[in-house]
Amino acid sequence: MNSQVLTNVVVGVVVLGLLLFRQMQARRVRASSLRLALILFVIGLIEAGQFIGKHHGGGTMVAALGGSLVLAVVFGALRAATVRVWIKDGVAWTQGNWMTALLWVAAVAAHLGYDALLDHHKGTSGLGSATIVLYLAISLAVQRGLVLVRARRLDPSAAGTLFFGPGPFGGGSGPYGGSGPVSGPRR
């Protein structure tokens, strides 16, 4: 295993550990939580771009990457269904459970298993480890997006604005410019 592959795997495991830890805790639903998915997406694109720049797999690589990202979307949607969403004191809260954690582990196993199946195709060897962070980012974004939709269905004002959350982009009348979770309980 070369050092780049090892680095990608270690980064993926660290990100997975962080995601599992955070999702097992009861947390306020904040639309701004999609920022983490965006940061991971950018890191993942850089890692994937470096791999693609060194390995020219052509259409096979694009198809393999597309298939992997479909898996990310599917697992994100499945996990979103396992996350508990509720309103407490006018604020939307969320918490994953053991099934959420199990589906995260299954998602990573599916990604790496899919990569192993395609490993014999020219140019795709190592694609899974090079795209693990991108895969996690997309899967997380789908899960969080669906959880936000569920929170908004419970109470449209409880989940903040779509992406940036309260603040200069979100408008509203709360202390940070928004009427979402950081504004505290409604009075």
N, C-alpha and C positions, 0 to 999 in steps of 0.2 A: 504494500500500500504506500503510494507516494505521499509526500508531506501535504500537498494541496488537498488530496482526498481526505486525509486524516483531519486536516483543519476544518474542512467542510462538515465532516461527520461530527466533530467535537462542537462546532458552532450549532449545528442542528440539534444535538442532544441538550446543550445548554438552553437553547430557545424553547425546546419542548418542555424541559424542566420548569422554566419560568412560566410558561403557559399553563402547565398543570397546577403549579402552586397558586397562581392568581385565580384560576377558575374554580378552585375548590373553596375559595373564601366568598362569603357574602359581600357583594360590592354594589355600590350605586351604579345604575345604568347611566353611562355618559356617552353621548355620541362622539365625544372627542377620543374615546378609547379606540376608535378606528385609526387614530394616528400611529399607534404601535404597528398595526398591519401595514400601513403605508411605509414606515421606516424599514420594516422587515422586507417589504416588497422591493424597495430600492436596493437594499443589501443583496437580496436574492437575484435581482436583475444583474447586478454587477458580477456576482459569482457565476451566474449562468452565462453572461456575456464573455467572461474570461474563458470559460470552458469551450463555448462555441467558437471563439476566436482561435483556439488551439486545435480543435477537432472539427473537421469539416464533414459532417455526416449527411448534409443535404436534406432531402425530403424525409428520409427515415428518421433523422434526429428531430425534425419539426413535428412529425407525426407522433413520435415517442413522447416528446415534451407536451404536446397537446393532450394525449391520452392521460398522462400523469396529472395534468392540471384539471382534467375532468374529474379524476379521482378526488382531487383536493376539494372541488366544489361539492361533490356528493357527500364526502365525509363532513364538510362544514355544515351542510344542511341537516345531516343526521344528528350531529352533535347539538345543533341549535334546538332540536326537538327535545333533547334530554335536559336542557338547562331550565331551571325553575326561575320564573319571573313573577314578581309580586310588587304591590304598591304598599309602602309603609310611610305614614306621615306625609303623604303627597309626593313621595319620591319613589321612582322605580328602582327595584333591587333585583339582582340576579345572582345565581349560584349554581355551579355545576355539581354533579354527583359522581358516584363511582362509574356509572355508565358513560358519562362525559369523558372521564379519564381513560376508560377502556377504549373508547372510540378514538381518542387522540393517539394512543399507542397503536391501535389497529390501522389508523391512517398512515402513520409513519412506516409500519410494516408493509402495508399495501404499496406505498411509494417505492420502498427499497426492493420489495418483491417484484414489482412491475419492472424495475430497472434490471434486476437479475434476469428476468425473462428475456429482456431485449439486449442483454450484455453481449450476445454473440454477433449482433449486427455491427457491421463496420461503422465506426464513428460514434456509436452510442454508449460504448463502455465507459462507465463512470458518470453518466449523465445524472443518475439518481442522487449521488452524493453532491454533485455540483449544483443541483436545483432544489435541495432539501429546504433551504430557507425560503425560497420563492414559493414552494409548495405549501409550507406552513403559513406563509403570509396570506396566500389566497384562501386557504382553508379557514384561517382565522377571520378574514374579512367577511367571508360568506356567513360564518357562524354569528359574528357580532352584528352584521347587518340584519340578519333574520331575528336576532334577539331584540334589536332596536325596534323593528317592526312590531313584534309582539308587545313590547313595553308601551309603544305608542297606542296600540289597540286598547290596552288597559286604561291608559290615561294619556291623551295626546300631549299634555304639558309636562309630564313626568320624565320624559326622556331627552330633553334638550333639543338642539337643532341637529340636522342630519350629519354633518361631518365635523365641523370645527367646534361645535359645542357653544356654550355661552361665551360671549366676548365680542370683539369688534365686528366679527363676521356673522354672529348669531342674532344680534339685535335683542329686543326684550327689555325688561325693566329690572332685572336682578342686580346684585352688587357688582357682577362682572359683565353686565350688559345683557344677560340672558335670563330666561325664566325657567331654566332646566334645573337639574339636581343640585348644582352648586349654590343655588339661591336659598337652599334650606327649605324647611317645611312651609307649606302655604299657611297664611294666617287668615 
